[in-house]
Amino acid sequence: MHSVQVTAFRVYETNIGQFLQANDLSGDRELRRTGRTLWRRTVELPEEPGGGWTRYTLDVSDLARAYSGNLVRLTLSLNRGNSTFACSEAQDRIPVLEEPWPADLEAAGSSPSSWDAIEASYQGSVDWRDRNDPCLDAYFRWSSRASDSRNFLASNIGMTAKRDARGGTLVATTDLRTSEPMRGVAVTFMNYQNQPLETVVTGPGGLARTTLPAEPHHAVATRGGERGYLKMSPGTALPTSHFDVGGEVVDEGLKGVIYGERGVWRPGDDIHLTFVLDDADNPLPAGHPATLRLLNPLG
């Protein structure tokens, strides 16, 4: 390959909540609902001697600075015009199809067709059955190796959150450059309809605690001009089966544990028992009585 086509797509900062309704931060579903294509450019690659794989780098720092707070999706794609693969003279004379311009930048008033995927299969001589021939345009149209995309979000804010069954939420923010706790970060919890539930500000340890009135869908962290996002819907939580956890959830009532200093006593022995009551939400007053009922082996 002597060149590659680079397409930059922008998901607007104000639409990232809507984007997260159908995606995680690396997703690509329903993009046209939340963003538009910025540009497409052909980047010439320097000549490299010999064959085999060659690694290239693409500097996108200017793009990240210009659209800080936005989610930018870069797509690298190839067509036969970018290829240096040796083909027969007859094949080289076949016109190279130009990459179609992104649909979201078409003339105003155009309407997407529900038959787009079918129509793409019947565009001139581009036949899906030729997808394995690198001398034909079908190879670059249908091969998964001729195009790849990644999402980028320029932010130094790292964010994690833990939520218990009663709605108590702990959020932690860190500086991704140093891994140090980041204080003074405003974290706003949003519901599925992209409406704010509550905002907290992280303290010296980069931590903040709150009890949310409803289930959050995602969180937005802001400090200065930087923004970070964390999807918090139940399906995105880490499954506890991946970790060594235990215990049980009390749906109603109180949880108490009773234990003695040993498991067996002889007749006439003193029995020393300890009773522990878990009543974190509604603390009982000091000296509140507990009733103990003892049964002999015959019940």
C-alpha positions as CSV (number, residue, x, y, z in Angstrom):
1,M,0.0,0.0,0.0
2,H,1.3,3.5,-0.9
3,S,-1.5,5.4,0.8
4,V,-4.6,5.0,3.1
5,Q,-7.8,6.9,3.5
6,V,-8.6,8.4,6.9
7,T,-12.1,9.4,7.8
8,A,-12.9,11.4,11.0
9,F,-16.4,11.2,12.5
10,R,-17.5,13.4,15.4
11,V,-20.1,12.5,18.0
12,Y,-21.1,15.8,19.5
13,E,-20.5,16.4,23.2
14,T,-24.1,17.2,23.8
15,N,-25.1,13.9,22.2
16,I,-22.8,11.5,24.0
17,G,-25.6,10.5,26.4
18,Q,-27.8,9.6,23.5
19,F,-24.8,7.7,21.9
20,L,-24.4,5.7,25.1
21,Q,-28.1,4.6,25.0
22,A,-27.1,2.2,22.1
23,N,-23.3,1.8,22.6
24,D,-20.5,1.7,25.0
25,L,-17.7,4.2,24.4
26,S,-16.2,1.9,21.7
27,G,-19.5,1.3,19.9
28,D,-20.6,2.1,16.4
29,R,-24.4,1.7,16.3
30,E,-26.7,4.5,15.1
31,L,-23.9,6.9,14.6
32,R,-25.8,9.3,12.3
33,R,-28.2,10.0,15.1
34,T,-25.5,11.6,17.2
35,G,-22.7,12.9,14.9
36,R,-21.4,13.9,11.5
37,T,-18.3,13.2,9.4
38,L,-15.7,15.9,9.8
39,W,-13.5,15.1,6.8
40,R,-11.9,12.4,4.7
41,R,-8.2,12.5,3.6
42,T,-5.8,10.4,1.7
43,V,-2.5,10.0,3.7
44,E,0.6,9.0,1.7
45,L,2.7,6.3,3.3
46,P,6.5,6.5,3.2
47,E,8.2,3.8,1.2
48,E,9.5,0.8,3.2
49,P,12.0,-1.7,1.8
50,G,11.1,-5.4,1.7
51,G,7.8,-7.2,2.4
52,G,6.0,-8.2,5.5
53,W,4.1,-6.1,8.0
54,T,5.1,-2.5,8.6
55,R,3.9,-0.3,11.5
56,Y,2.9,3.3,10.9
57,T,1.7,5.9,13.3
58,L,-0.9,8.7,12.8
59,D,-0.7,11.9,14.8
60,V,-4.2,12.9,15.8
61,S,-3.2,15.4,18.6
62,D,-4.5,18.4,16.6
63,L,-7.8,16.6,16.2
64,A,-8.0,15.8,19.9
65,R,-7.3,19.3,20.9
66,A,-9.8,20.8,18.4
67,Y,-12.6,18.5,19.6
68,S,-11.8,18.0,23.3
69,G,-14.9,16.7,25.1
70,N,-16.3,15.2,21.9
71,L,-16.0,11.5,20.9
72,V,-14.1,11.2,17.6
73,R,-14.2,8.0,15.5
74,L,-11.3,7.4,13.1
75,T,-11.7,5.0,10.2
76,L,-8.7,3.8,8.1
77,S,-9.8,2.3,4.8
78,L,-8.2,1.1,1.6
79,N,-9.4,0.8,-2.0
80,R,-7.6,-0.5,-5.1
81,G,-6.3,3.0,-5.8
82,N,-4.2,2.8,-2.6
83,S,-2.8,-0.7,-3.4
84,T,0.6,-1.6,-4.9
85,F,-0.5,-5.2,-5.4
86,A,0.6,-6.5,-8.8
87,C,-2.3,-7.4,-11.1
88,S,-2.7,-8.2,-14.7
89,E,-2.7,-5.4,-17.3
90,A,-6.4,-6.0,-18.1
91,Q,-7.3,-5.7,-14.4
92,D,-5.3,-2.6,-14.0
93,R,-7.3,-0.9,-16.8
94,I,-10.6,-1.5,-14.9
95,P,-11.6,1.9,-13.3
96,V,-11.0,2.0,-9.6
97,L,-14.2,2.8,-7.6
98,E,-13.9,6.0,-5.5
99,E,-14.9,5.5,-1.9
100,P,-18.5,6.8,-1.5
101,W,-18.8,10.1,0.4
102,P,-20.2,9.6,3.9
103,A,-24.0,9.5,3.9
104,D,-24.4,12.1,6.6
105,L,-22.7,14.7,4.4
106,E,-24.9,14.1,1.3
107,A,-27.0,17.0,-0.1
108,A,-29.8,18.3,2.2
109,G,-33.1,16.6,1.7
110,S,-31.7,13.2,0.9
111,S,-33.4,10.4,2.7
112,P,-31.8,7.0,3.7
113,S,-33.3,4.0,2.1
114,S,-34.3,0.9,4.0
115,W,-32.8,-1.0,1.1
116,D,-29.3,0.5,1.4
117,A,-27.6,-2.8,2.3
118,I,-29.2,-4.5,-0.7
119,E,-28.4,-1.8,-3.1
120,A,-24.8,-1.8,-2.1
121,S,-24.6,-5.5,-3.2
122,Y,-25.5,-4.6,-6.8
123,Q,-23.3,-1.5,-7.5
124,G,-21.9,-2.1,-11.0
125,S,-19.2,-4.8,-11.2
126,V,-18.6,-5.0,-7.5
127,D,-19.7,-8.6,-6.8
128,W,-19.6,-10.1,-3.4
129,R,-18.3,-13.4,-4.9
130,D,-15.1,-11.6,-5.9
131,R,-14.3,-10.5,-2.3
132,N,-11.2,-12.6,-2.0
133,D,-9.5,-11.2,-5.1
134,P,-7.2,-8.2,-4.2
135,C,-7.2,-7.2,-7.9
136,L,-10.9,-6.4,-7.9
137,D,-12.8,-3.6,-6.1
138,A,-15.0,-6.2,-4.4
139,Y,-12.0,-7.2,-2.2
140,F,-11.8,-3.7,-0.7
141,R,-15.6,-3.3,-0.5
142,W,-16.3,-6.5,1.4
143,S,-13.0,-7.6,3.1
144,S,-12.9,-6.9,6.9
145,R,-9.1,-6.4,6.4
146,A,-9.6,-3.3,4.2
147,S,-11.1,-1.1,6.9
148,D,-10.9,-0.6,10.6
149,S,-12.2,2.0,13.1
150,R,-11.5,3.2,16.6
151,N,-13.2,5.7,18.9
152,F,-11.1,8.3,20.7
153,L,-12.0,10.6,23.7
154,A,-9.4,13.1,24.7
155,S,-9.5,13.2,28.5
156,N,-7.2,12.7,31.4
157,I,-10.0,11.8,33.8
158,G,-10.3,8.2,34.8
159,M,-13.5,7.2,36.6
160,T,-14.8,4.1,38.4
161,A,-18.0,3.7,40.4
162,K,-19.5,1.1,42.8
163,R,-23.2,0.9,43.7
164,D,-24.9,-1.2,46.4
165,A,-28.4,-2.6,46.5
166,R,-29.8,0.4,48.4
167,G,-28.6,3.0,45.9
168,G,-25.4,4.0,47.7
169,T,-22.8,5.0,45.2
170,L,-19.1,5.5,45.5
171,V,-17.3,7.2,42.6
172,A,-13.5,7.5,42.3
173,T,-11.6,9.7,39.8
174,T,-7.9,9.5,38.9
175,D,-5.5,11.3,36.7
176,L,-4.8,8.9,33.8
177,R,-1.3,10.4,33.3
178,T,-0.1,9.7,36.8
179,S,-2.7,7.3,38.3
180,E,-2.9,9.7,41.3
181,P,-6.4,10.5,42.8
182,M,-8.0,13.6,41.1
183,R,-9.9,15.9,43.5
184,G,-12.3,18.6,42.6
185,V,-14.0,16.6,39.8
186,A,-17.7,17.3,39.4
187,V,-19.5,14.0,38.6
188,T,-23.1,14.2,37.4
189,F,-25.2,11.0,37.3
190,M,-27.6,10.9,34.4
191,N,-30.7,8.7,33.9
192,Y,-31.5,6.9,30.6
193,Q,-33.3,9.9,29.3
194,N,-30.1,11.9,29.7
195,Q,-31.5,14.0,32.6
196,P,-29.3,14.7,35.7
197,L,-30.0,12.8,38.9
198,E,-27.4,14.3,41.2
199,T,-24.0,16.0,41.1
200,V,-21.1,15.3,43.6
201,V,-17.6,16.7,43.8
202,T,-14.7,14.4,44.6
203,G,-12.6,15.1,47.7
204,P,-8.8,14.9,48.4
205,G,-8.7,11.1,47.8
206,G,-10.6,11.5,44.5
207,L,-13.6,9.9,46.2
208,A,-17.3,11.0,46.6
209,R,-20.3,9.1,48.0
210,T,-24.0,9.7,47.5
211,T,-27.3,7.9,47.5
212,L,-29.1,8.2,44.1
213,P,-32.9,8.6,43.9
214,A,-33.1,6.4,40.8
215,E,-31.0,4.1,38.7
216,P,-28.3,5.9,36.8
217,H,-27.5,5.2,33.1
218,H,-24.1,7.0,32.9
219,A,-21.9,9.5,34.7
220,V,-20.2,12.6,33.3
221,A,-17.1,13.8,35.0
222,T,-15.9,17.4,34.4
223,R,-12.9,19.4,35.5
224,G,-11.6,22.4,33.7
225,G,-12.2,21.8,30.0
226,E,-11.9,18.0,30.3
227,R,-14.8,15.5,30.4
228,G,-14.9,11.8,31.2
229,Y,-17.8,9.3,30.7
230,L,-18.8,6.1,32.5
231,K,-21.7,3.9,31.4
232,M,-23.5,2.6,34.6
233,S,-26.4,0.6,33.3
234,P,-26.8,-2.9,34.9
235,G,-25.6,-4.8,31.9
236,T,-22.2,-3.0,31.9
237,A,-21.3,-3.8,35.6
238,L,-18.5,-6.2,36.2
239,P,-20.1,-9.6,37.1
240,T,-19.3,-10.6,40.7
241,S,-18.7,-14.2,39.6
242,H,-15.3,-13.0,38.4
243,F,-14.1,-12.3,41.9
244,D,-14.0,-14.1,45.3
245,V,-17.1,-12.6,46.9
246,G,-19.5,-13.9,49.5
247,G,-22.5,-13.0,51.7
248,E,-26.2,-12.6,51.2
249,V,-28.6,-9.8,50.5
250,V,-31.3,-9.1,53.1
251,D,-34.5,-8.1,51.3
252,E,-36.5,-7.2,54.4
253,G,-36.2,-7.2,58.1
254,L,-32.9,-7.3,60.0
255,K,-29.9,-9.6,59.9
256,G,-28.5,-11.0,63.1
257,V,-25.7,-13.4,63.9
258,I,-25.3,-15.4,67.2
259,Y,-22.2,-17.3,68.2
260,G,-20.5,-18.8,71.2
261,E,-16.9,-19.2,72.4
262,R,-17.1,-22.9,71.4
263,G,-19.4,-25.4,69.8
264,V,-20.0,-27.9,72.6
265,W,-21.0,-27.5,76.3
266,R,-21.4,-30.0,79.1
267,P,-24.3,-29.9,81.6
268,G,-23.5,-27.2,84.2
269,D,-21.1,-25.2,81.9
270,D,-21.6,-21.5,81.5
271,I,-22.5,-20.5,78.0
272,H,-21.1,-17.2,76.8
273,L,-23.0,-16.0,73.7
274,T,-22.5,-12.9,71.5
275,F,-25.3,-11.5,69.3
276,V,-24.5,-9.1,66.5
277,L,-27.3,-7.1,64.8
278,D,-26.8,-5.5,61.3
279,D,-29.1,-2.4,61.4
280,A,-27.1,0.2,59.4
281,D,-30.0,1.9,57.9
282,N,-32.1,2.3,61.1
283,P,-29.9,2.2,64.1
284,L,-31.7,0.9,67.2
285,P,-31.2,3.0,70.4
286,A,-28.6,1.9,72.9
287,G,-29.8,-0.7,75.4
288,H,-32.6,-1.9,73.1
289,P,-33.6,-5.4,74.4
290,A,-33.1,-8.7,72.5
291,T,-35.2,-11.7,73.5
292,L,-33.4,-15.1,73.7
293,R,-35.3,-18.4,73.8
294,L,-33.4,-21.6,74.6
295,L,-34.7,-25.1,73.6
296,N,-33.5,-28.4,75.0
297,P,-32.6,-31.3,72.6
298,L,-36.2,-32.5,72.8
299,G,-37.5,-29.2,71.5
